[in-house]
């Protein structure tokens, strides 16, 4: 999964989170906590599916 695709997914996921958060009492805190959760999930997805460096066999 490319970094651009992960950024797009993250931004798309944050829109409904903030729309909901701003409609409830204490919305800023809810929005910030939800944003942190979304960013942690995206970091995990990037670590699992992102590009990885492969060792170069020619250096052996």
C-alpha positions in Angstrom: 0.0 0.0 0.0 1.5 3.3 -1.0 2.0 6.2 1.4 -0.3 8.4 -0.7 -3.1 5.8 -0.5 -2.7 5.7 3.3 -2.8 9.4 3.6 -6.0 9.5 1.5 -7.6 6.8 3.7 -6.6 8.7 6.8 -8.0 12.0 5.6 -11.2 10.3 4.5 -11.5 8.6 7.9 -11.0 11.8 9.8 -13.8 13.7 8.1 -16.7 11.8 9.7 -14.8 11.5 13.0 -14.7 15.3 13.3 -18.2 15.8 12.0 -19.4 13.5 14.8 -17.1 15.0 17.4 -18.2 18.6 16.8 -21.8 17.5 17.4 -21.3 16.1 20.9 -20.4 17.8 24.1 -16.6 17.9 24.7 -16.2 17.5 21.0 -12.6 18.8 20.8 -11.3 16.2 23.2 -13.3 13.4 21.4 -12.0 14.6 18.1 -8.4 14.7 19.2 -8.6 11.3 20.8 -10.2 9.8 17.7 -7.6 11.5 15.5 -4.9 9.9 17.6 -6.5 6.5 17.2 -6.9 6.9 13.4 -3.2 7.9 13.1 -2.1 4.9 15.2 -4.1 2.6 13.0 -2.6 4.1 9.8 0.9 3.8 11.3 0.2 0.1 11.9 -1.1 -0.4 8.4 2.0 1.4 6.9 4.3 -0.8 9.0 2.5 -4.0 7.8 1.8 -3.1 4.1 4.1 -0.2 3.4 7.3 -0.4 1.3 10.2 -2.2 3.0 13.9 -2.1 2.3 15.1 -5.5 1.1 18.7 -6.4 1.8 20.9 -6.3 -1.3 22.3 -9.7 -2.1 25.1 -8.3 -4.1 26.9 -7.2 -1.0 27.5 -10.7 0.2 
